[in-house]
Amino acid sequence: MLDVVGALLVLVLGAPLMALVALVVLIAHGRPVLFRHKRPGLHGELFEMVKFRTMRHPDPDRGLVTDAQRLTRVGRWLRASSLDELPEFWNVLRGEMSVVGPRPHLVQYLDLYSPEQARRHDVRPGITGLAQVRGRNALEWQVKFAHDVEYVDRRSLLLDLKIVLATVWVVASRQGISAPGAATWHEFTGNPGQSTVAEADPAYRR
């Protein structure tokens, strides 16, 4: 109920701001204004997450291949201010995400998680979460996932309220916007020396 009410308030009260951001994105990047991407949600079920677009389309002929090459000045500003995340409240309204929960990562990471890390999908993914207020993209992947699982074990209304309040400070101070040495983040390639959830459970994701 709180997710739905919160999402409605943001989408209604924030409509003028989102319209302005959409116009800025349209001028800077062209169409489409929104970035849509399949992400794993509750129990790993896929949904289409929506954000404001922060990068140019890939174009090898123009040297636009990597994230660093495709990320624009407007895109950096959107990411630094977290304004690119505002359309995700539509995902919250649809019941695909929560305001607070582990961030939804790429689909290809699903088979790379350890069984313990895969527990992050025992709850709906969130716009913000424990990992976001404890370092965001500056954290190592294994540390992020540990915070995600901690949230799964400790989740409560009080913890959610603390995370929301802490998020305001993190966004205002622009902490952990990108991983060290990367335009956005480093790709997760698995846990060396550990079994993946797919290896531990042959029926996983069948």
N, C-alpha and C positions, 0 to 999 in steps of 0.2 A: 504493500500500500504506500509506504513512504517513497519507494522508488518511483512509482507512478505519479504521485503528487509532486515530487521533486522534479521529475522530468517535464511534467506539464508546466510547472512554474518557469523553468528555464526556457522551454520552447516558446512560451507565450510572452514572457517578459523580455526574453532575449531576442525576440524576432527582429526588432530594428537593428540590433548589433549584428546578427547573423546575416541580415540582408546586406549590410555595409561590407562585411567580410566577403560575402559571395561576390559583390561587385568588384572588390579589390582583386580577388582571385581571378575573376573573369578577365579583367584588364591585364593582369600580370601573366596569366598562364593560358588564357583562352578556355575553351570548353574541353571536357566537362569541368564544372566547378567542384563537384564532389568526387572523392576517391572512394571506390567501392572495392572491397576485398573480402574473400572468404576467410573466416577465422574460426577456430574451435571454440565452442561455448560449453555449456553445462554438459558433463559426461562426454566431452569431445565432439558433440554434434555441431556441424558446421552451420554458420549463419553469415550473412553479408553485412559487414561492418561499414559504416559510412563516416567519412571525415572530409574536411576541406582539403583540396589538393595543394600540396606544398612543393611538388616537383614538376619539371617539364617532362614531356613524353620522351622515352628512350629514342635516341637518334644517333646511331654510330657515325653517320656522315658528318654530323656537326660536333662530334666528340662528346655526346651526351649519353654516357653509358653507366658510370658509377653513380651512387647516391650523391657524392660530393659534387660531381659535374652537373647533376640534374636539379639539385636543391637550389632554389633561387633566394634572393635577398628577402623577398616577401615571404617565402616559405620558411626561412630561418626565423623571421619575426613571428609568424604564426605559431611555430613550434615553441619558441621561447616564451610566448604568452599563453600557450595552450589553447588558443582560440580555434586551432584546427580540430580540436576534440569536440566542439560544441554539437555537431550533428549526431554524435554518438548518443545523445539523450533520446533520439528517436529509437535507437536500438533498446534503450532502457524502457521506453514506453511500450515497445513491442514484446517485452519480457525476455529478450535475448541477452541483455546485459543488466548489471546492477550499477548503481552509482559507485559502490565500493566493492572491490573484489580483485583477484589477480588479473593483470592485463592480458588480453587475448593476443597470443603470439601467432607466428606463421604455422600453417597446416603441416608443413614438412618437418616441424619440430616434434610432432606427436610421437613418432616412432623412435625418437632419440632420447626421450625422457627416461630416467630411472623410474622404477615402480613408485618410489617415494615422491619424486617430482611430479609424476602423473596425477597425484592426488590434488593438485591445484585445480583440476577440472571437476572436483566434487562440488564446487559451487559455481554460480554464474560469474563470468568475467566482469570486471569493473572498469569504470572510467579512471578511477584512482584506486590505490591500494596501499598495503603496508610497504611494499617494495618502493613505491613511488615517493613516499614520504621519508624513506630511509636512504635515499641516494639516487633513485630514478635510474637513468641510463648509465650513470657513472659506476654502478655496481657490476661485479662479475656475474655471469649467468647463474652459477651455482648459488651465489648469495641471494640473488633475486628469487630463485625458486624456493630457497629455504624460508624466506619471508612469506612467500605465497602459501606454503604449507602451514606455516605458523598461523597465518590468518584463518585458514580452513579450520584449524584446531581451536582457535581462540575466538572466533567470530561472535559478535554480540552487538546490540544496538549501541552500547556505550563505546565500544571500540570503533564502530563505524563513524560515530560523531567525532571522536578524537582524530580519526584519519581525515575526515572532511575538513576540519579546522586546520590540521597540519598542512593539508594540501594548499590552502590559501597562502600560507607562508612560503611553501616551496615554490609555488608558481610566481609569487611576487618577487622572490629573491632570485628566480631563474636558476635554481640549482639543478645539476645533473641532467641538463638538456640533452647532451650527447655523450657517448662513451669516449674516454680518452683516446685521442688519435683517430677518431672517426667522425664523419659528418653527421651520422645518426647513431648507429650502434654496430657492434661486431656481430656477425652471424653466429648463431649457436650451432656447434658441430658435434655435440654429444659430450659424454663424460668419460674420458680416457680411463680404461681399467674397470669400468662398471658395466653391468648388464643393463641393456635397455628394457623398457617395459614390454616391447614387442618380443624380445628374446625370452623374458621371464614368463610371459603368457602368450602362447602360440595363437590363442583365439582373439587376442587384442585387435580391435578395429575390424574384425571380419564382418 
